[in-house]
Amino acid sequence: MPVPAPVPVPPQRDVPAAETGHAAGHAADLTVLVIEDDPASGITGPELSAAAGTRVRIRTARNLTEAGRLLTDDVDCILLDLALPVPTAGTGASTTTGAGAFFASGGGGDHRPEPAPHRVEELAVLTHVLRIAPLHAVLVLTAQDDTELAAEAVRVGAQDYLFRGELDARVLSRAIRYAVERKRADIAQHQLTESGLRAQENARLERGLLPTPLLEGSDLSFAARYRPGRSRALLGGDFYDTVRTPDGTVHAMIGDVCGHGPDEAALGVELRIAWRALTLAGLCGDRLLSTLQQVLEHERQSEEVFATLCTVDIAPDGRRAGLCLAGHPAPLLARHGRPARLLPYEDGGPALGLLPHARWPRRQVELGGEWSLMMYTDGLIEGRVGAGSSQRLGQDGMVAMVNSRLEQGLAGEELLEAAVTEVRELNGGELTDDVAVLLLGRDPERIRRRGRSAPRPGPASTTPAAPASASAQRPPL
């Protein structure tokens, strides 16, 4: 390989800071690692500092082995001579640390384009440097008449190229500053893209873990609202579900795992899935909650983790229900023509995971012919009633708020949306705790209209009937 020509730098001269575009003391210091086999080529820190308007420190390496030792996190830019030979394996030049090692190992998804086949040998030194310094800006030096090689170097991963014959302090200082800023922008864009992809994957996963109510064939209406307390999350430690068993009974559940992190969200999903499986298997009341406690004890991260739970089982005629409370707030029942009130909660049992041999009595509740039953987690009632206030909304405040909305004629989705919105407004912003609200209702007039609109029996059809759309939808977040 021919010996490369030295990098010429003109004699030092005074350059006003205004001409460089960077006032002295306003731009950050720069450290440049020059990898070039002729250290006496004349590149000096004072000349670059004068041209750049900021302090520029120069480190020089005669080969890539030396460069591997001098390459540290404080290096801002690498000035690389493409004519250098590539070291053989085992020379120790491929050391990377910190985030650089993460990207170099492929952990950051940083897959660079390969050089064109006829340029592989000529760009071998560049690909080596890009591998050991994935987070550093790289400027390449090439011969005057090889524009194609220079362009290929940029395509492969260099930030810019410089011709040896046209190099001076001003050109080099600007190229260094440009390369550093471009590299920072590239890294920021890469991190933003990676963050966006992870967020999309997490959203798809969490959305898939939200329940789809199984209410096909039921005359009851269903609505729900769910707001996790974790920032940018779709799933929190609160959980709920609703299913209809073959005998026509509608079972509903809402619960809350203590804590707000991803472990609590995962445990909530496990408890919800276990509740659905056990309910469809025929368990109810104390037997169901005792089994769920065993699931929690096996799956929780520590013995301090517990979960509150509220379950109801509504008879096929929709007029009565069984209620079990495991340390959870009592549901709110609104009957036709009467103000909403809390269901009895004196006979409730402890939260799941607190007492090893606890029992949860089942209380019979009369619902009536027309009613709405609202189940909720404590995130709805623990919000404050004013910015900076220490007073909580509480159950009494929630009952008054719901009654005022009922007087306005709101019901179903509109009622829940208005309730959650008002709680947020009273709190002065987003709630820090997870919020889940579930609303079941029975409306005789709606049932009669639905019966009149049902198609009359006709000839048998070979096409299966589509399920009711309401029973196949997940509630909006």
N, C-alpha and C positions, 0 to 999 in steps of 0.2 A: 504494500500500500504506500503511495507516495506520502512524503512528509508534508503536512499541511502548512500553509503559510501562516505566520503569526497574525494575530488580530491587531490591526493598527488603531491607535487612539491618538488624536491630535494633541499637541501641547496644551497644558493647562491654561485656561483663560478665564477671566471674570465674566460670569453670565448673570445678568440681573434676574432676580427672582420673578419679576413680572413677566419676563419673556418665557419662563418655563411653565407658567400657569399654576405654580404652587408657591405660595409665600413661605419663606423660611420659617420653620417652627410650626407651620400649620399642617404639614403632611407627615405621616408616620415614617419612622426610620425603616430602611430596607436592608435586608441581608441577601446578598447575591452569591451563589456558589458557581464559580467558573470552572468547568471541566474541560481542560484544554492542555495539550501536552507541551506547550511552550509558555510556562509561567512568566517569562520575561517579555511577553508580548506588549506590555505597556499599559494594561488596564489597571487603573488605580482608583481607590475610593474617593480621594479629594476631587478628581476630575468629574466623576459621576455625581458626587454630592453637589458640586457647583452647578452642573447642568440640570439636576433634578430638583434643586431647591430644598433638599432634605438630606439628612445624613445617609450615606450608602456605605455599608460595610462589605468588603470583598473577601471571599474565601476562595482559594485556588486548589485544584486537584489535578495532578498530571494524568490520572487514569481513573477508571471506574472503581477500582479497589479503594483508592484514597477517597473518592467521592462518597462511597458507602460509609466511611468513618466520619466524614465531615457533614453528612446530611442529617440535620436535626430539625425539630419542629419549628425553630425560629427562622429557618431559611425561607425567604419569600419567593425567590426565583432562581432557576437554574439556567445558566448560559452554557449550552452544550455544543461541542465541536463534533459534527457528524462523522468526521474522518477518524475518530478514535477507534481502536480495536475493542471488541467485546471480551471481557474476562472469561476465563474458563470456569466451569462449575467448581464450587468449593472455595472460591477466593474470598468469600465473606463480604462481597459487595452488595448482597441482596438483603441487607438488614433493614427492616422497617419496624416502626414502633407505633403504638397508640392507634389512632384512627387510620393511619396509613396502612398498618398491617391488616386492619379490617377490610379496607377497600382492595388491597393487593391480593387478599385471599379470596376475593370474589364475594365476600359477605355483603357488600353494598350493592351488588348487582351491577358493578362497573365493568361492563364488557366492551372493550374498545375494538374498533375495526382493525382488521389485520392489514399489513402492507400489501400492495400489489405484488404478485409473485416475482416479477423481475426487479423489485425494489427491496426484497426481504433482507439481503445482505447489507445493502447500503443503509438501511434504517435499523439494523440490529442494535446499534448502540442506543438509539432513541427508544425502541421498545423495551430495552433493558431498564433504562432510566425511568420510563413511565411505570414500569412494574414495581420498582423499588421506591418510587416517589409519586404515588398516585394523587396526593393532595397538594403538590407543588406546581407552580407555574413553570413551564419549560420554554425557553427560547433556543432555537437551533441556529448554528452558523453553518453556512454552506458556500460553495463556490459561486462566483458571480454569474456564470453562464448556465447554472442548473436550476432553472425556475421550476421545472417539473418535479424534481426531487424535493424542493422546498415546499411546494403545494401538497405533495403526498405526505410530507412530515406533519403538516397542519391537519390534514385529514385523519391521520393516525392518532393524533392527540396533542401535538405541540400547540402552544398558544399563538406563536408567530415565528417568523424566520427572518434572519438578517444575512445580507451578503457581506462578505469580508471587505470587499473593495470599497463599499460605501459607508463603512462604519465610522462614526465619530461619537463624541461624548453625548451630544444632544440627542442624536438618533437613538443611541443605546439607552439613555435614561428614560426617554419616552416609551421605548419598546418594553422596557422592564416594567414601568408603571402600568402600561396597558395590559401586559401579560398577567400581572398580579391581579388586577381588577377583573379581567376576563375569567381567570381561574376561579376567583371567589364567586363570581356570578354563576359559573358552571356548576360549582359545588352546591351553591344554594338552590339552583334549579333542580339538580339531581336529588337533593334531600327533600325538596318540596314534592317532586314527583313520587319518590318512594313513600313519603308520608301520605300522599293522596291515595296511592294504591293500597297501602295498609289500612287506611280508613275505609276504603270501599270494601275490602275483604272483611274487615271487622263488622261493618254495617250489614253485609250480606249474611254473615254468620249470626249476628245478634238478631236480625230480623227473622231469620229462620227459626230461632229459638223462642220467639214470642208465640203464644198459644193461638190456635184456631178453634173457636168454640164449636162444640159438637152438639148442635141443638136442632138438627133436622127432625121435623115432625112435631116440634113443640109449638104451642100457642104463645109462649112467653116472648117478650121483646128483650133485646140485649143491647147494651152499649158499654163502652169502656174507654178510659183514658189512662195513659201511662207516660210518666216523665221521670227518667232516671236523674239522680242528683249529680252523677259524675259528668264532668265536662266532656262534650263530644261523644258521649256514649248513648247507645240505644237500649241497653239492658242494665238494670240495677239489681239490688238485693230484694226488691219487692217482686211478687209473683202472684198470678191468679190463673184460674181456669174454670171452665163450665162444660159439663157433659150431660147428655141425656141417656139414661140406661134403657135397656129394652122394655122394662115394665112401665116406662113413661115418666119416671121420676127424674127431675132435673136437679143435678148436684152442682153447687158452685162453691168456690174456695178462693180466699185471698190471704196472702201471708207476707211476712217481712223478716228477712234474715238480718241480724244486727250487723252493722257495718255498711260500707258503701263501695268497696273495691271489687275487682274482677273475681276474686275468690268467693265473695259473698254472692255475686251474680251467678256464678257457676253453681253454687250450692242451691240457690233459689230455683234454678232450672231443674236440678236433680230432684228436688222435693216436689215440684210441680208435675214432672213426668211420673214420679212414683205415685203421687196422689191420683192421677188419671188412671194409671194401670190398676191400682188397688180398688178404685171406685168401680171401674168396669168389671173387676173381678168379684164385686158384690160386697166389699167391706164398707162400713159406715160407722159414724160415731166414734166411740171410744176405741174399738178395735182398729179402725183406720188410723187414728191419731197415735196410738201406741206403736203401730208398725212404722209410721212416718218418723217417730222419735228414734227408732232403731236405725233407720236410714240416715238421719241426721248425725247420730252418734258415730256411725261408721265413716261418714264422708267429711265431717267438719275438720278444719285444720287444727283446732285446739279445743279444749274442754270448755273454754269461756264462750264459745259461739253458741247462740241459741236462735230460735225463730218463733215468732208469734203466728197464729193461724186462726182463721174464722171459716167454718164450713156450714153450709145450709143444704138440706135436701128437701126439695119442694115436691109435694105429692102430685100424682098425675092430674088431679082435678084443679091444681093450682091454688087451693084455698087454705092450705096449712103447710107448715114446714117444721123440720127439726133443726135446731141450732146448737153448735158446739163452739166454744171459745177457748183458745189456748193462749192466754195472755194478750189477746188482741182486742182492739176497740169494737164495741157492739155495733151491728149494722143499724141503719136508719130506715124506718118503715113509714111510708106515706100512704094512707088510705084515702079513698075518694071522699071528698068533702071534709076531711079532717087534717089538721096540721101534722107534719112529720114528727116522729118521736123516735128515741133510741129504744131498741129492743132490750129486754132484761139482760143484765150481765153479772148478777150477783153469784150465780152458780158456775161461773167459768173456771176452768182449770189453769195451771201454770203454762208458761211458754214451753215449747218443745226443747228438750236438752237441759232443763234445769234440775228436774227431779227424776231419778231413775225409774221409779214405780208409780208415776203420777196417773191420775184418772181424769177423764174429761166427760162429765155428764152431758146428756143430750136433752135439751129443753124443747118441748112442743110449743109452737107459736101459731096462733090463728092469724091468717093473712086477710081473709075476706075475698070478695068477688073481684074487686078492682083495687090494685095496689102497685106501688113501686118500692123496691128494696135496694138500698144503696150500701154496698160494702166498700171499704176504703182502708188505706194504710195510714199510719200516724203522720206521714209527711203532709197530709192534707190539713191536719189540725194543729201541727206544731209550728206553722208559719207565724210570723209576728203580725201585729195589727197596725203597724206603722213603721216607717223607716227610722231606725235608731231606737225603737221601743223594745222593752223587754217583755211586754205582755204577749202571750200566745193566743191564737184564735180559740183553741180548745174545742171540745165537743159541743158545748152550749152555743158558742159562736157559730160553729158550722151548722147546727140545727136552725138557728135563726136565719143564717144566710140562705140555706136551701129553702126554707119556708117562704122567704121573700121572693125567690125565683119561681117557686110553684105558684104563688099568687099572680105572677106575671104571665102564667100560662105556659111556662117552659116545661119540657119533658124530654126524656131520652138523651140523644146526643147533644141537643141544645142545652139541656140542664147541666150536663157534666162539663161541657165546654165553658159555660158561664161560671160555674162553681170554681173550676180550676183557675180560670182567668182572674176572678175576683180574689182568690187566695194569693196569687202572685202579686197582684196590684197592692193588696194590703201589706204584703211582706216588703214591698218596695223594690222588687226585682225577683230574679229566679230563686227558687227554693233550693236549699242545699241538700235536703233529704229527698230520697226517692218518693214518688207519689204514684199510687195506683188506685183507681176508682172503678168499680164495677156496678152497673145498674141493670137489674132485672125488673120486669113489669108485666102485669096482666091487665088487659083492657077488654072487657066483654064485647064492646061495640066493634072493636077491631077484629075480634074473633068471629063475630057474626058476619062482618063484611067479607072476611076471608073465606068463611063457609059458603056465602052466596056466590063468590067469584070462583070457587073451585070447579073445575070441569066435571061434567056429568060422566058417569061410567060409559064407555063406548067399547067398540071392538078391541080385542087384545092387540097390543102393539109390540113389535119386536125391539123397538128402540127404548132403551132404559131412560127413565125420567131423570132430568137434571136436578141436582140438589138445590134447595133454596139458597139464593145468593147470600142472604144474611148469615147463614150458618157456615159459610165457607170463607168469610172475610175476617182478616185480623183487624182489631180495632186500631184507629189511627193513633199515632204518638202525639 
